[in-house]
Amino acid sequence: MSQQRVPASPSRRRTFTAVGIAAATATGVFVPASAGADETPNESHCVITIEGVQSTGEYITSDPVCFGTLAEALASAGAAVDPSARINASDVQSQNLAATAASGVIALHYDGFNRTSSSITISGSDCSGGYLNLSSDWTNRISSTLNFCPVVRFFDGFDKSGGSEATYAATINLGGLNNAANSVQYASS
């Protein structure tokens, strides 16, 4: 398993939690539907865990830990996934979404349209309106999302400022904020 720790921003520790799907069904093993799918060699799949919330509502998070494959990232987040398996976003989505949400994964954000390319997984059990400012590696980069909170809002400014775009469970691609988000809020309504 190839793992790379990405250092936190020197200006302040980012409150950005991305954790891969930390749940599988009660019986255990995540079986990918597309076991033969190829992954792009230069993709990076990072996991960030929410560790707390500041009084402002901004999440306190772990540093991102990045992997070469989505399976490695999900396995590191606690999902019952073989780290050597080849899986993609449709494999993740086809699993029991209620179990995934209950496990604490609140969203998966992707660099490409239709949930493709590099990803960042946000892990935490809080969909009560907290937010994170994206690290410099992910500002103005998110194109698509897989939400496990009822509503995920993307903002073009830091600290939930500027224009916004709300996404829901059925939302895949961002519209006006494609490659323009700087902060993200995770809410129940």
Residue pairs with C-beta under 8 A, 6 or more apart in sequence:
1 67
1 72
1 75
1 76
1 83
2 67
2 68
2 72
3 65
3 66
3 67
3 72
3 76
4 44
4 65
4 66
4 67
5 63
5 64
5 65
5 66
6 46
6 63
6 64
6 65
6 66
6 135
6 137
7 63
8 14
8 63
8 135
9 135
9 136
13 60
13 61
13 63
14 48
14 61
14 132
14 133
14 134
14 135
15 50
15 54
15 58
15 59
15 60
15 61
15 131
15 132
15 133
16 48
16 59
16 61
16 64
16 120
16 122
16 132
16 133
16 134
16 135
16 138
17 48
17 49
17 50
17 51
17 59
17 61
17 62
17 106
17 122
17 123
17 124
17 132
18 46
18 47
18 48
18 64
18 107
18 108
18 109
18 119
18 120
18 121
18 122
18 123
19 47
19 48
19 49
19 77
19 78
19 104
19 105
19 121
19 122
19 123
19 124
20 45
20 47
20 70
20 73
20 74
20 75
20 76
20 77
20 79
20 105
20 108
20 119
20 121
20 123
21 30
21 74
21 77
21 79
21 81
21 92
21 95
21 100
21 103
21 105
21 108
21 121
22 74
22 77
22 78
22 79
22 100
22 103
22 104
22 105
22 123
23 78
23 79
23 95
23 96
23 99
23 100
23 101
23 102
23 103
23 104
23 105
24 30
24 79
24 80
24 81
24 95
24 99
25 95
25 96
25 99
26 99
28 80
29 80
29 81
29 82
30 74
30 79
30 80
30 81
30 82
30 85
30 87
30 91
30 95
32 71
32 81
32 85
32 86
32 87
32 88
32 91
33 90
33 91
33 94
34 86
34 87
34 88
34 90
34 91
35 85
35 86
35 87
36 86
37 86
37 87
37 88
38 86
39 68
39 69
39 70
39 86
39 88
40 117
41 68
43 68
43 69
43 70
43 117
43 118
43 119
44 66
44 67
44 68
44 118
45 66
45 67
45 68
45 69
45 70
45 72
45 73
45 118
45 119
45 120
45 121
46 64
46 65
46 66
46 67
46 73
46 118
46 119
46 120
46 121
46 137
47 64
47 65
47 66
47 67
47 73
47 76
47 77
47 120
47 121
47 123
48 61
48 62
48 63
48 64
48 65
48 120
48 121
48 122
48 123
48 132
49 61
49 62
49 77
49 123
49 124
50 59
50 60
50 61
50 106
50 122
50 123
50 124
50 125
50 126
50 130
50 132
51 59
51 60
51 61
51 62
52 59
52 60
53 59
53 60
53 126
53 130
54 60
56 159
57 129
57 130
57 131
57 160
58 130
58 131
58 132
58 133
58 159
59 124
59 126
59 130
59 131
59 132
61 132
64 120
64 135
64 137
65 76
66 73
67 73
67 76
69 83
69 86
69 87
70 87
70 88
70 89
70 92
70 119
71 81
71 82
71 83
71 84
71 85
71 86
71 87
72 83
73 119
73 121
74 81
74 87
74 92
74 121
75 81
75 82
75 83
76 83
77 105
77 121
77 123
78 103
79 103
81 87
88 115
88 116
89 108
89 110
89 114
89 115
89 116
89 119
89 146
90 115
92 100
92 108
92 146
93 115
93 146
97 148
97 169
100 148
101 148
101 149
104 123
104 124
104 125
105 121
105 122
105 123
105 148
106 122
106 123
106 124
106 125
106 126
106 127
106 147
106 148
106 149
106 152
106 186
107 121
107 122
107 145
107 146
107 147
107 148
107 149
107 152
107 184
107 186
108 115
108 119
108 120
108 121
108 122
108 145
108 146
109 119
109 120
109 121
109 122
109 138
109 142
109 144
109 145
109 146
109 184
110 116
110 117
110 118
110 119
110 142
110 143
110 144
110 145
110 146
111 117
111 118
111 119
111 141
111 142
111 143
112 118
112 143
112 144
113 143
113 144
113 172
113 173
113 178
114 144
114 172
114 173
115 144
115 145
115 146
115 172
116 144
117 143
120 138
122 132
122 184
122 186
124 130
124 186
126 186
127 148
127 149
127 150
127 186
127 187
127 188
128 187
128 188
129 185
129 186
129 187
129 188
130 185
130 186
131 155
131 159
131 160
131 183
131 184
131 185
131 186
132 183
132 184
133 158
133 159
133 182
133 183
134 141
134 142
134 181
134 182
134 183
134 184
139 181
139 182
140 179
140 180
140 181
140 182
141 179
141 181
142 154
142 174
142 177
142 178
142 179
142 181
142 184
143 173
143 174
143 178
143 179
144 172
144 173
144 174
145 152
145 167
145 171
145 172
145 174
146 172
147 167
147 168
147 169
147 171
148 169
149 186
149 187
149 188
150 168
150 169
150 187
150 188
150 189
151 166
151 167
151 168
151 186
151 187
151 188
151 189
152 166
152 167
152 168
152 184
152 185
152 186
152 187
153 160
153 164
153 165
153 166
153 167
153 184
153 185
153 187
154 164
154 165
154 167
154 174
154 177
154 180
154 181
154 183
154 184
155 161
155 162
155 163
155 164
155 177
155 181
155 182
155 183
155 184
155 185
156 162
156 163
156 164
156 177
156 180
156 181
156 182
157 163
157 182
157 183
158 182
158 183
159 183
160 183
160 185
161 183
162 182
163 176
163 177
164 177
165 174
165 175
165 176
165 177
165 181
167 174
174 180
174 181
